[in-house]
Amino acid sequence: MQIATTETTQYGVIMGSGKAVQGKRMCTRVVIGLPELTVVEDFLPLELENLDMVLGMQWLQKQGSMTVDWRNLAMTFAVGDVKVVLKGDPSLTRMEISLKMLMKQWQPNDRGYLVDFRSMGISKADR
């Protein structure tokens, strides 16, 4: 499928594989029709191998409150009075990437936050 692109400012994306990709084109106002939902969003034209699209953080933020079931790869949210459930494909999950590997892929013009998470605990009040 060919979708028209427009030029935008240069961006960098780190793929799930850890590979850093640079680009400066965007697909604007792409319409994606799902059974309970129509998505109209801007997308970056990236080679995604086994994926059709990735709904990014900007789209997630627009949806408001959401319940995520990480074990079953499902997101539940409301669009008006309609409950929408989006389910991921477990065969597409990737291995975790270490912070060290991520730092190796980082380019001089990349912007973002690298967080090294070392431990987690549960306080009595949370149990």
PyMOL commands that set and color helices and strands:
alter all, ss='L'
color gray80, all
select helices_A, chain A and resi 57-62+90-92+99-105+124-126
alter helices_A, ss='H'
color red, helices_A
select strands_A, chain A and resi 6-14+20-34+37-43+67-69+74-79+82-87
alter strands_A, ss='S'
color yellow, strands_A
deselect
rebuild
show_as cartoon
